[in-house]
Amino acid sequence: GIEGDESRFIGLVQEAVAKAHLVFYVNGTNKKPEKATAGKIRSYLRRGSSVCPLINVRGSADSYEFEEDRVSLYQGGGETTLKQTEEVLASTLGESVLLPGHCVQGLIGFSSLAFDHKSGATTIHPSRESDLVRHQRNYLNYFDDTAAMYQFCQMESVAEVLKGKLSTFREDIVESNK
């Protein structure tokens, strides 16, 4: 993250963003981002870079207890936060830099992928039994299986953005070096 006091990491952040042709801006607070943060991103970007906003919708397993809660991540404020984030970023970065944003649920995505179907056991390290394993187990109480969890978390939308950039990476490199 680059919001707040990143003085210890400023060089790393600047270097990473300056080299990137695609930057994912992850809003994990479910609130409108600060214009100053968008300004920092703009100052670090090279020509030809794109920014894709992601809203990491937070929610423990009981947030998805009822079937209507598992319909879409765009309900319950996710859509509003995404719209606000896109507006702030577009006004600062410009429409040409901004890609369409997505709502994702990172913890459900991680929990769905950290499961070995052959053994029927988690692949999360035992030292994380009290937090990550517990979350994974609780999510499995409300979703039919890990495939349903993965589909719901919308991480595939992030993969699609990356796949889309694969087709233009050579042009992106040339453009950024002009």
N, CA and C atoms as an extended XYZ file, in Angstrom:
534
Properties=species:S:1:pos:R:3:atomname:S:1:resname:S:1:resid:I:1 pbc="F F F"
N         0.813       -1.179        0.000 N   GLY     1
C         0.000        0.000        0.000 CA  GLY     1
C         0.859        1.244        0.000 C   GLY     1
N         0.305        2.327       -0.510 N   ILE     2
C         1.061        3.573       -0.516 CA  ILE     2
C         0.287        4.686        0.168 C   ILE     2
N        -0.739        4.340        0.883 N   GLU     3
C        -1.494        5.348        1.595 CA  GLU     3
C        -0.892        5.507        2.978 C   GLU     3
N        -0.784        6.711        3.433 N   GLY     4
C        -0.228        6.949        4.751 CA  GLY     4
C         1.260        7.221        4.672 C   GLY     4
N         1.993        6.891        5.731 N   ASP     5
C         3.424        7.168        5.814 CA  ASP     5
C         4.216        5.993        5.253 C   ASP     5
N         4.596        6.105        4.010 N   GLU     6
C         5.369        5.039        3.393 CA  GLU     6
C         6.836        5.430        3.251 C   GLU     6
N         7.314        6.344        4.083 N   SER     7
C         8.670        6.886        3.948 CA  SER     7
C         9.737        5.796        3.934 C   SER     7
N         9.547        4.721        4.684 N   ARG     8
C        10.523        3.631        4.701 CA  ARG     8
C        10.540        2.863        3.386 C   ARG     8
N         9.443        2.920        2.634 N   PHE     9
C         9.303        2.106        1.433 CA  PHE     9
C         9.200        2.924        0.154 C   PHE     9
N         9.333        4.240        0.251 N   ILE    10
C         9.071        5.115       -0.889 CA  ILE    10
C         9.882        4.714       -2.118 C   ILE    10
N        11.155        4.405       -1.941 N   GLY    11
C        11.996        4.010       -3.074 CA  GLY    11
C        11.524        2.729       -3.727 C   GLY    11
N        11.153        1.750       -2.915 N   LEU    12
C        10.653        0.478       -3.444 CA  LEU    12
C         9.344        0.664       -4.197 C   LEU    12
N         8.451        1.461       -3.633 N   VAL    13
C         7.154        1.711       -4.270 CA  VAL    13
C         7.356        2.444       -5.586 C   VAL    13
N         8.144        3.491       -5.574 N   GLN    14
C         8.383        4.258       -6.802 CA  GLN    14
C         8.988        3.378       -7.884 C   GLN    14
N         9.974        2.593       -7.533 N   GLU    15
C        10.638        1.737       -8.514 CA  GLU    15
C         9.680        0.684       -9.075 C   GLU    15
N         8.913        0.057       -8.205 N   ALA    16
C         7.984       -0.985       -8.655 CA  ALA    16
C         6.913       -0.415       -9.579 C   ALA    16
N         6.312        0.697       -9.195 N   VAL    17
C         5.241        1.286      -10.009 CA  VAL    17
C         5.815        1.842      -11.311 C   VAL    17
N         7.003        2.451      -11.256 N   ALA    18
C         7.601        3.025      -12.467 CA  ALA    18
C         7.928        1.958      -13.504 C   ALA    18
N         8.258        0.747      -13.081 N   LYS    19
C         8.578       -0.330      -14.013 CA  LYS    19
C         7.337       -1.036      -14.549 C   LYS    19
N         6.237       -0.878      -13.870 N   ALA    20
C         5.034       -1.639      -14.200 CA  ALA    20
C         4.290       -1.064      -15.405 C   ALA    20
N         3.785       -1.962      -16.220 N   HIS    21
C         2.912       -1.569      -17.322 CA  HIS    21
C         1.452       -1.704      -16.898 C   HIS    21
N         1.262       -2.439      -15.822 N   LEU    22
C        -0.069       -2.626      -15.259 CA  LEU    22
C         0.054       -2.560      -13.749 C   LEU    22
N        -0.723       -1.678      -13.145 N   VAL    23
C        -0.729       -1.526      -11.694 CA  VAL    23
C        -2.137       -1.840      -11.206 C   VAL    23
N        -2.227       -2.712      -10.213 N   PHE    24
C        -3.506       -2.968       -9.563 CA  PHE    24
C        -3.572       -2.077       -8.336 C   PHE    24
N        -4.573       -1.218       -8.300 N   TYR    25
C        -4.821       -0.397       -7.117 CA  TYR    25
C        -5.858       -1.140       -6.306 C   TYR    25
N        -5.472       -1.638       -5.138 N   VAL    26
C        -6.379       -2.416       -4.299 CA  VAL    26
C        -6.895       -1.539       -3.175 C   VAL    26
N        -8.194       -1.349       -3.169 N   ASN    27
C        -8.860       -0.621       -2.098 CA  ASN    27
C        -9.437       -1.676       -1.159 C   ASN    27
N        -8.820       -1.816       -0.003 N   GLY    28
C        -9.277       -2.803        0.964 CA  GLY    28
C        -9.991       -2.200        2.145 C   GLY    28
N       -10.306       -0.918        2.056 N   THR    29
C       -10.924       -0.242        3.194 CA  THR    29
C       -12.416       -0.027        3.025 C   THR    29
N       -12.932       -0.297        1.829 N   ASN    30
C       -14.348       -0.053        1.524 CA  ASN    30
C       -14.731        1.404        1.725 C   ASN    30
N       -13.766        2.297        1.486 N   LYS    31
C       -14.064        3.723        1.520 CA  LYS    31
C       -13.404        4.384        0.317 C   LYS    31
N       -13.848        5.577        0.035 N   LYS    32
C       -13.331        6.344       -1.091 CA  LYS    32
C       -11.840        6.618       -0.889 C   LYS    32
N       -11.004        6.382       -1.927 N   PRO    33
C        -9.574        6.651       -1.765 CA  PRO    33
C        -9.282        8.147       -1.717 C   PRO    33
N        -8.148        8.484       -1.168 N   GLU    34
C        -7.739        9.880       -1.077 CA  GLU    34
C        -7.162       10.324       -2.418 C   GLU    34
N        -7.460       11.566       -2.809 N   LYS    35
C        -6.904       12.104       -4.048 CA  LYS    35
C        -5.384       12.150       -3.996 C   LYS    35
N        -4.824       12.369       -2.816 N   ALA    36
C        -3.359       12.419       -2.667 CA  ALA    36
C        -2.732       11.077       -3.046 C   ALA    36
N        -3.393        9.981       -2.710 N   THR    37
C        -2.885        8.658       -3.060 CA  THR    37
C        -2.893        8.483       -4.574 C   THR    37
N        -3.975        8.890       -5.209 N   ALA    38
C        -4.051        8.813       -6.674 CA  ALA    38
C        -2.977        9.693       -7.306 C   ALA    38
N        -2.705       10.842       -6.704 N   GLY    39
C        -1.646       11.728       -7.196 CA  GLY    39
C        -0.273       11.084       -7.105 C   GLY    39
N        -0.032       10.351       -6.022 N   LYS    40
C         1.237        9.637       -5.876 CA  LYS    40
C         1.379        8.596       -6.982 C   LYS    40
N         0.317        7.852       -7.214 N   ILE    41
C         0.351        6.828       -8.267 CA  ILE    41
C         0.674        7.496       -9.607 C   ILE    41
N        -0.015        8.592       -9.917 N   ARG    42
C         0.203        9.287      -11.184 CA  ARG    42
C         1.661        9.727      -11.321 C   ARG    42
N         2.241       10.230      -10.246 N   SER    43
C         3.621       10.715      -10.329 CA  SER    43
C         4.619        9.576      -10.533 C   SER    43
N         4.265        8.350      -10.177 N   TYR    44
C         5.159        7.206      -10.316 CA  TYR    44
C         5.027        6.510      -11.671 C   TYR    44
N         3.870        6.663      -12.319 N   LEU    45
C         3.602        5.917      -13.553 CA  LEU    45
C         4.463        6.384      -14.716 C   LEU    45
N         4.810        5.440      -15.556 N   ARG    46
C         5.472        5.750      -16.819 CA  ARG    46
C         4.416        5.853      -17.910 C   ARG    46
N         4.829        6.407      -19.030 N   ARG    47
C         3.960        6.507      -20.194 CA  ARG    47
C         3.522        5.111      -20.636 C   ARG    47
N         2.259        4.957      -20.942 N   GLY    48
C         1.738        3.687      -21.419 CA  GLY    48
C         1.294        2.735      -20.331 C   GLY    48
N         1.423        3.114      -19.071 N   SER    49
C         0.988        2.242      -17.976 CA  SER    49
C        -0.517        2.340      -17.790 C   SER    49
N        -1.084        1.263      -17.286 N   SER    50
C        -2.513        1.218      -16.986 CA  SER    50
C        -2.702        0.914      -15.507 C   SER    50
N        -3.822        1.374      -14.973 N   VAL    51
C        -4.163        1.104      -13.579 CA  VAL    51
C        -5.539        0.433      -13.554 C   VAL    51
N        -5.596       -0.686      -12.867 N   CYS    52
C        -6.850       -1.427      -12.717 CA  CYS    52
C        -7.251       -1.399      -11.241 C   CYS    52
N        -8.361       -0.731      -10.919 N   PRO    53
C        -8.791       -0.709       -9.515 CA  PRO    53
C        -9.486       -2.007       -9.105 C   PRO    53
N        -9.140       -2.472       -7.923 N   LEU    54
C        -9.786       -3.640       -7.331 CA  LEU    54
C       -10.317       -3.251       -5.966 C   LEU    54
N       -11.529       -3.639       -5.687 N   ILE    55
C       -12.104       -3.466       -4.360 CA  ILE    55
C       -12.062       -4.830       -3.694 C   ILE    55
N       -11.284       -4.950       -2.622 N   ASN    56
C       -11.223       -6.194       -1.864 CA  ASN    56
C       -12.338       -6.142       -0.834 C   ASN    56
N       -13.459       -6.728       -1.186 N   VAL    57
C       -14.635       -6.721       -0.319 CA  VAL    57
C       -14.343       -7.634        0.866 C   VAL    57
N       -14.406       -7.070        2.039 N   ARG    58
C       -14.108       -7.848        3.232 CA  ARG    58
C       -15.386       -8.464        3.778 C   ARG    58
N       -15.209       -9.590        4.403 N   GLY    59
C       -16.351      -10.228        5.030 CA  GLY    59
C       -15.984      -11.581        5.589 C   GLY    59
N       -16.328      -11.785        6.834 N   SER    60
C       -16.109      -13.101        7.424 CA  SER    60
C       -17.175      -14.053        6.893 C   SER    60
N       -17.046      -15.304        7.206 N   ALA    61
C       -17.950      -16.319        6.668 CA  ALA    61
C       -19.411      -16.012        6.954 C   ALA    61
N       -19.706      -15.508        8.141 N   ASP    62
C       -21.112      -15.258        8.471 CA  ASP    62
C       -21.714      -14.133        7.618 C   ASP    62
N       -20.877      -13.363        6.928 N   SER    63
C       -21.393      -12.362        5.994 CA  SER    63
C       -22.049      -13.020        4.787 C   SER    63
N       -21.772      -14.312        4.590 N   TYR    64
C       -22.290      -15.054        3.433 CA  TYR    64
C       -23.179      -16.208        3.880 C   TYR    64
N       -23.748      -16.074        5.058 N   GLU    65
C       -24.562      -17.132        5.644 CA  GLU    65
C       -25.793      -17.456        4.798 C   GLU    65
N       -26.448      -16.425        4.275 N   PHE    66
C       -27.680      -16.631        3.525 CA  PHE    66
C       -27.394      -16.639        2.037 C   PHE    66
N       -28.163      -17.415        1.306 N   GLU    67
C       -27.949      -17.567       -0.134 CA  GLU    67
C       -27.941      -16.230       -0.863 C   GLU    67
N       -28.791      -15.300       -0.465 N   GLU    68
C       -28.836      -13.990       -1.138 CA  GLU    68
C       -27.554      -13.179       -0.898 C   GLU    68
N       -26.792      -13.522        0.145 N   ASP    69
C       -25.514      -12.854        0.402 CA  ASP    69
C       -24.413      -13.362       -0.519 C   ASP    69
N       -24.656      -14.521       -1.137 N   ARG    70
C       -23.656      -15.136       -2.004 CA  ARG    70
C       -23.985      -14.953       -3.483 C   ARG    70
N       -24.791      -13.954       -3.796 N   VAL    71
C       -25.168      -13.698       -5.182 CA  VAL    71
C       -24.075      -12.907       -5.893 C   VAL    71
N       -23.598      -11.830       -5.278 N   SER    72
C       -22.634      -10.964       -5.937 CA  SER    72
C       -21.850      -10.140       -4.916 C   SER    72
N       -20.591       -9.885       -5.231 N   LEU    73
C       -19.773       -9.003       -4.401 CA  LEU    73
C       -20.133       -7.540       -4.614 C   LEU    73
N       -20.906       -7.265       -5.647 N   TYR    74
C       -21.265       -5.886       -5.974 CA  TYR    74
C       -22.440       -5.387       -5.138 C   TYR    74
N       -22.983       -6.236       -4.306 N   GLN    75
C       -24.043       -5.801       -3.399 CA  GLN    75
C       -23.434       -5.411       -2.064 C   GLN    75
N       -24.189       -4.770       -1.224 N   GLY    76
C       -23.719       -4.431        0.115 CA  GLY    76
C       -22.606       -3.405        0.168 C   GLY    76
N       -22.562       -2.490       -0.781 N   GLY    77
C       -21.582       -1.420       -0.738 CA  GLY    77
C       -20.393       -1.590       -1.659 C   GLY    77
N       -20.141       -2.799       -2.156 N   GLY    78
C       -19.009       -3.027       -3.045 CA  GLY    78
C       -19.090       -2.200       -4.314 C   GLY    78
N       -20.268       -2.147       -4.896 N   GLU    79
C       -20.454       -1.390       -6.137 CA  GLU    79
C       -20.230        0.110       -5.910 C   GLU    79
N       -20.730        0.628       -4.786 N   THR    80
C       -20.561        2.048       -4.457 CA  THR    80
C       -19.087        2.386       -4.265 C   THR    80
N       -18.371        1.549       -3.526 N   THR    81
C       -16.945        1.786       -3.292 CA  THR    81
C       -16.171        1.714       -4.603 C   THR    81
N       -16.517        0.778       -5.467 N   LEU    82
C       -15.853        0.665       -6.765 CA  LEU    82
C       -16.089        1.923       -7.597 C   LEU    82
N       -17.314        2.390       -7.632 N   LYS    83
C       -17.637        3.598       -8.407 CA  LYS    83
C       -16.861        4.809       -7.880 C   LYS    83
N       -16.828        4.971       -6.561 N   GLN    84
C       -16.091        6.089       -5.958 CA  GLN    84
C       -14.601        5.985       -6.274 C   GLN    84
N       -14.059        4.792       -6.182 N   THR    85
C       -12.633        4.576       -6.458 CA  THR    85
C       -12.319        4.904       -7.913 C   THR    85
N       -13.153        4.435       -8.822 N   GLU    86
C       -12.942        4.722      -10.244 CA  GLU    86
C       -13.029        6.219      -10.520 C   GLU    86
N       -13.962        6.901       -9.876 N   GLU    87
C       -14.107        8.349      -10.089 CA  GLU    87
C       -12.871        9.115       -9.621 C   GLU    87
N       -12.369        8.791       -8.424 N   VAL    88
C       -11.184        9.476       -7.891 CA  VAL    88
C        -9.974        9.199       -8.777 C   VAL    88
N        -9.782        7.938       -9.150 N   LEU    89
C        -8.631        7.590       -9.972 CA  LEU    89
C        -8.735        8.204      -11.366 C   LEU    89
N        -9.921        8.181      -11.965 N   ALA    90
C       -10.094        8.743      -13.311 CA  ALA    90
C        -9.830       10.237      -13.323 C   ALA    90
N       -10.286       10.944      -12.290 N   SER    91
C       -10.094       12.394      -12.262 CA  SER    91
C        -8.626       12.776      -12.082 C   SER    91
N        -7.853       11.906      -11.461 N   THR    92
C        -6.437       12.202      -11.208 CA  THR    92
C        -5.516       11.585      -12.256 C   THR    92
N        -5.799       10.345      -12.644 N   LEU    93
C        -4.927        9.634      -13.571 CA  LEU    93
C        -5.285        9.874      -15.028 C   LEU    93
N        -6.569       10.129      -15.266 N   GLY    94
C        -7.053       10.272      -16.627 CA  GLY    94
C        -7.745        9.002      -17.096 C   GLY    94
N        -8.746        9.175      -17.938 N   GLU    95
C        -9.542        8.049      -18.431 CA  GLU    95
C        -8.701        7.051      -19.232 C   GLU    95
N        -7.685        7.542      -19.942 N   SER    96
C        -6.900        6.654      -20.807 CA  SER    96
C        -6.034        5.684      -20.011 C   SER    96
N        -5.704        6.019      -18.783 N   VAL    97
C        -4.850        5.182      -17.937 CA  VAL    97
C        -5.678        4.136      -17.189 C   VAL    97
N        -6.910        4.481      -16.870 N   LEU    98
C        -7.734        3.653      -15.992 CA  LEU    98
C        -8.454        2.548      -16.759 C   LEU    98
N        -8.299        1.328      -16.275 N   LEU    99
C        -9.043        0.181      -16.788 CA  LEU    99
C       -10.309        0.009      -15.950 C   LEU    99
N       -11.291       -0.719      -16.450 N   PRO   100
C       -12.479       -0.984      -15.630 CA  PRO   100
C       -12.095       -1.739      -14.352 C   PRO   100
N       -12.742       -1.376      -13.251 N   GLY   101
C       -12.446       -1.982      -11.965 CA  GLY   101
C       -13.269       -3.221      -11.691 C   GLY   101
N       -12.893       -3.915      -10.625 N   HIS   102
C       -13.553       -5.161      -10.245 CA  HIS   102
C       -13.648       -5.263       -8.727 C   HIS   102
N       -14.689       -5.930       -8.268 N   CYS   103
C       -14.810       -6.299       -6.859 CA  CYS   103
C       -14.332       -7.739       -6.719 C   CYS   103
N       -13.487       -7.982       -5.738 N   VAL   104
C       -12.984       -9.321       -5.459 CA  VAL   104
C       -13.085       -9.570       -3.953 C   VAL   104
N       -12.957      -10.821       -3.564 N   GLN   105
C       -12.905      -11.164       -2.142 CA  GLN   105
C       -11.683      -12.052       -1.963 C   GLN   105
N       -10.572      -11.411       -1.614 N   GLY   106
C        -9.285      -12.081       -1.569 CA  GLY   106
C        -9.203      -13.241       -0.595 C   GLY   106
N        -9.793      -13.107        0.580 N   LEU   107
C        -9.689      -14.170        1.576 CA  LEU   107
C       -10.444      -15.423        1.137 C   LEU   107
N       -11.594      -15.246        0.517 N   ILE   108
C       -12.322      -16.404        0.000 CA  ILE   108
C       -11.537      -17.035       -1.143 C   ILE   108
N       -10.947      -16.196       -1.997 N   GLY   109
C       -10.140      -16.715       -3.096 CA  GLY   109
C        -8.963      -17.532       -2.587 C   GLY   109
N        -8.234      -16.976       -1.629 N   PHE   110
C        -7.109      -17.698       -1.037 CA  PHE   110
C        -7.593      -19.000       -0.409 C   PHE   110
N        -8.669      -18.916        0.349 N   SER   111
C        -9.197      -20.105        1.030 CA  SER   111
C        -9.602      -21.187        0.045 C   SER   111
N       -10.144      -20.784       -1.096 N   SER   112
C       -10.567      -21.776       -2.094 CA  SER   112
C        -9.379      -22.458       -2.759 C   SER   112
N        -8.310      -21.700       -2.974 N   LEU   113
C        -7.138      -22.261       -3.650 CA  LEU   113
C        -6.222      -23.039       -2.710 C   LEU   113
N        -6.308      -22.774       -1.422 N   ALA   114
C        -5.432      -23.427       -0.439 CA  ALA   114
C        -6.093      -24.683        0.116 C   ALA   114
N        -6.518      -25.542       -0.790 N   PHE   115
C        -7.217      -26.761       -0.385 CA  PHE   115
C        -6.799      -27.880       -1.330 C   PHE   115
N        -6.379      -29.011       -0.772 N   ASP   116
C        -5.978      -30.168       -1.573 CA  ASP   116
C        -7.168      -31.111       -1.699 C   ASP   116
N        -7.695      -31.205       -2.907 N   HIS   117
C        -8.895      -32.018       -3.111 CA  HIS   117
C        -8.620      -33.520       -2.992 C   HIS   117
N        -7.407      -33.930       -3.303 N   LYS   118
C        -7.078      -35.362       -3.189 CA  LYS   118
C        -7.136      -35.834       -1.747 C   LYS   118
N        -6.557      -35.052       -0.852 N   SER   119
C        -6.539      -35.451        0.562 CA  SER   119
C        -7.740      -34.910        1.331 C   SER   119
N        -8.414      -33.909        0.762 N   GLY   120
C        -9.538      -33.290        1.452 CA  GLY   120
C        -9.098      -32.427        2.622 C   GLY   120
N        -7.846      -31.941        2.553 N   ALA   121
C        -7.299      -31.162        3.668 CA  ALA   121
C        -6.788      -29.809        3.177 C   ALA   121
N        -6.641      -28.920        4.113 N   THR   122
C        -6.113      -27.595        3.801 CA  THR   122
C        -4.620      -27.680        3.501 C   THR   122
N        -4.135      -26.729        2.709 N   THR   123
C        -2.696      -26.627        2.450 CA  THR   123
C        -2.102      -25.435        3.207 C   THR   123
N        -2.912      -24.796        4.025 N   ILE   124
C        -2.438      -23.680        4.837 CA  ILE   124
C        -1.563      -24.225        5.961 C   ILE   124
N        -0.476      -23.547        6.220 N   HIS   125
C         0.474      -23.992        7.248 CA  HIS   125
C        -0.229      -24.101        8.607 C   HIS   125
N         0.093      -25.156        9.357 N   PRO   126
C        -0.544      -25.371       10.668 CA  PRO   126
C        -0.390      -24.199       11.640 C   PRO   126
N         0.637      -23.384       11.465 N   SER   127
C         0.811      -22.238       12.364 CA  SER   127
C        -0.301      -21.210       12.177 C   SER   127
N        -1.055      -21.320       11.106 N   ARG   128
C        -2.151      -20.385       10.835 CA  ARG   128
C        -3.515      -20.998       11.151 C   ARG   128
N        -3.509      -22.030       11.976 N   GLU   129
C        -4.736      -22.737       12.371 CA  GLU   129
C        -5.760      -21.803       13.014 C   GLU   129
N        -5.291      -20.863       13.812 N   SER   130
C        -6.221      -20.026       14.575 CA  SER   130
C        -6.832      -18.903       13.748 C   SER   130
N        -6.298      -18.622       12.566 N   ASP   131
C        -6.900      -17.553       11.774 CA  ASP   131
C        -7.254      -18.021       10.362 C   ASP   131
N        -6.280      -18.259        9.506 N   LEU   132
C        -6.584      -18.592        8.112 CA  LEU   132
C        -7.319      -19.920        7.957 C   LEU   132
N        -6.874      -20.945        8.662 N   VAL   133
C        -7.542      -22.251        8.568 CA  VAL   133
C        -8.975      -22.138        9.096 C   VAL   133
N        -9.138      -21.389       10.166 N   ARG   134
C       -10.482      -21.197       10.742 CA  ARG   134
C       -11.390      -20.491        9.736 C   ARG   134
N       -10.871      -19.430        9.091 N   HIS   135
C       -11.667      -18.740        8.068 CA  HIS   135
C       -12.036      -19.692        6.935 C   HIS   135
N       -11.072      -20.468        6.473 N   GLN   136
C       -11.323      -21.407        5.378 CA  GLN   136
C       -12.428      -22.391        5.751 C   GLN   136
N       -12.331      -22.954        6.934 N   ARG   137
C       -13.326      -23.914        7.414 CA  ARG   137
C       -14.707      -23.259        7.499 C   ARG   137
N       -14.752      -22.029        7.999 N   ASN   138
C       -16.029      -21.327        8.131 CA  ASN   138
C       -16.639      -20.998        6.769 C   ASN   138
N       -15.823      -20.585        5.806 N   TYR   139
C       -16.351      -20.333        4.456 CA  TYR   139
C       -16.939      -21.600        3.861 C   TYR   139
N       -16.261      -22.719        4.084 N   LEU   140
C       -16.749      -23.992        3.546 CA  LEU   140
C       -18.096      -24.394        4.149 C   LEU   140
N       -18.445      -23.845        5.303 N   ASN   141
C       -19.752      -24.106        5.899 CA  ASN   141
C       -20.880      -23.485        5.079 C   ASN   141
N       -20.587      -22.387        4.357 N   TYR   142
C       -21.632      -21.658        3.653 CA  TYR   142
C       -21.591      -21.814        2.143 C   TYR   142
N       -20.471      -22.263        1.605 N   PHE   143
C       -20.362      -22.493        0.166 CA  PHE   143
C       -20.377      -23.990       -0.086 C   PHE   143
N       -20.922      -24.388       -1.237 N   ASP   144
C       -21.031      -25.812       -1.548 CA  ASP   144
C       -19.673      -26.511       -1.569 C   ASP   144
N       -18.677      -25.831       -2.140 N   ASP   145
C       -17.339      -26.398       -2.244 CA  ASP   145
C       -16.354      -25.284       -2.582 C   ASP   145
N       -15.081      -25.651       -2.740 N   THR   146
C       -14.068      -24.639       -3.033 CA  THR   146
C       -14.255      -24.029       -4.419 C   THR   146
N       -14.825      -24.776       -5.351 N   ALA   147
C       -15.086      -24.227       -6.689 CA  ALA   147
C       -16.114      -23.100       -6.611 C   ALA   147
N       -17.133      -23.280       -5.795 N   ALA   148
C       -18.144      -22.225       -5.606 CA  ALA   148
C       -17.522      -21.008       -4.926 C   ALA   148
N       -16.604      -21.249       -3.996 N   MET   149
C       -15.914      -20.141       -3.334 CA  MET   149
C       -15.084      -19.362       -4.346 C   MET   149
N       -14.343      -20.089       -5.187 N   TYR   150
C       -13.490      -19.424       -6.177 CA  TYR   150
C       -14.317      -18.635       -7.183 C   TYR   150
N       -15.400      -19.206       -7.624 N   GLN   151
C       -16.262      -18.499       -8.575 CA  GLN   151
C       -16.818      -17.221       -7.948 C   GLN   151
N       -17.228      -17.288       -6.699 N   PHE   152
C       -17.804      -16.135       -6.018 CA  PHE   152
C       -16.781      -15.034       -5.784 C   PHE   152
N       -15.529      -15.385       -5.483 N   CYS   153
C       -14.517      -14.400       -5.101 CA  CYS   153
C       -14.105      -13.487       -6.254 C   CYS   153
N       -14.386      -13.854       -7.478 N   GLN   154
C       -14.125      -13.048       -8.676 CA  GLN   154
C       -12.643      -12.836       -8.983 C   GLN   154
N       -11.773      -13.694       -8.468 N   MET   155
C       -10.350      -13.583       -8.776 CA  MET   155
C       -10.084      -13.864      -10.251 C   MET   155
N       -10.985      -14.577      -10.887 N   GLU   156
C       -10.825      -14.846      -12.320 CA  GLU   156
C       -10.867      -13.549      -13.123 C   GLU   156
N       -11.572      -12.532      -12.619 N   SER   157
C       -11.600      -11.243      -13.323 CA  SER   157
C       -10.211      -10.604      -13.334 C   SER   157
N        -9.434      -10.818      -12.282 N   VAL   158
C        -8.057      -10.316      -12.221 CA  VAL   158
C        -7.200      -11.083      -13.233 C   VAL   158
N        -7.400      -12.388      -13.298 N   ALA   159
C        -6.667      -13.206      -14.266 CA  ALA   159
C        -6.974      -12.756      -15.698 C   ALA   159
N        -8.218      -12.389      -15.961 N   GLU   160
C        -8.596      -11.929      -17.302 CA  GLU   160
C        -7.916      -10.613      -17.658 C   GLU   160
N        -7.771       -9.720      -16.692 N   VAL   161
C        -7.055       -8.461      -16.935 CA  VAL   161
C        -5.606       -8.766      -17.304 C   VAL   161
N        -4.989       -9.659      -16.552 N   LEU   162
C        -3.601      -10.042      -16.836 CA  LEU   162
C        -3.472      -10.695      -18.206 C   LEU   162
N        -4.393      -11.590      -18.544 N   LYS   163
C        -4.362      -12.233      -19.858 CA  LYS   163
C        -4.506      -11.196      -20.967 C   LYS   163
N        -5.354      -10.193      -20.736 N   GLY   164
C        -5.534       -9.128      -21.722 CA  GLY   164
C        -4.253       -8.337      -21.947 C   GLY   164
N        -3.486       -8.119      -20.890 N   LYS   165
C        -2.221       -7.384      -21.016 CA  LYS   165
C        -1.147       -8.214      -21.718 C   LYS   165
N        -1.258       -9.531      -21.669 N   LEU   166
C        -0.282      -10.382      -22.357 CA  LEU   166
C        -0.248      -10.104      -23.856 C   LEU   166
N        -1.393       -9.781      -24.413 N   SER   167
C        -1.453       -9.557      -25.855 CA  SER   167
C        -0.828       -8.223      -26.269 C   SER   167
N        -0.594       -7.316      -25.335 N   THR   168
C        -0.040       -6.003      -25.682 CA  THR   168
C         1.291       -5.708      -24.992 C   THR   168
N         1.883       -6.698      -24.320 N   PHE   169
C         3.054       -6.379      -23.508 CA  PHE   169
C         4.225       -5.846      -24.334 C   PHE   169
N         4.423       -6.348      -25.537 N   ARG   170
C         5.531       -5.845      -26.368 CA  ARG   170
C         5.315       -4.367      -26.713 C   ARG   170
N         4.114       -4.021      -27.126 N   GLU   171
C         3.796       -2.639      -27.446 CA  GLU   171
C         3.901       -1.756      -26.212 C   GLU   171
N         3.489       -2.274      -25.061 N   ASP   172
C         3.575       -1.521      -23.808 CA  ASP   172
C         5.023       -1.197      -23.460 C   ASP   172
N         5.917       -2.153      -23.676 N   ILE   173
C         7.337       -1.936      -23.395 CA  ILE   173
C         7.903       -0.860      -24.322 C   ILE   173
N         7.576       -0.960      -25.610 N   VAL   174
C         8.055        0.027      -26.577 CA  VAL   174
C         7.526        1.414      -26.215 C   VAL   174
N         6.233        1.488      -25.908 N   GLU   175
C         5.607        2.779      -25.597 CA  GLU   175
C         6.233        3.422      -24.360 C   GLU   175
N         6.484        2.620      -23.338 N   SER   176
C         7.043        3.180      -22.095 CA  SER   176
C         8.486        3.637      -22.257 C   SER   176
N         9.168        3.109      -23.251 N   ASN   177
C        10.563        3.489      -23.469 CA  ASN   177
C        10.744        4.607      -24.481 C   ASN   177
N         9.666        5.132      -25.022 N   LYS   178
C         9.766        6.232      -25.977 CA  LYS   178
C        10.207        7.497      -25.278 C   LYS   178
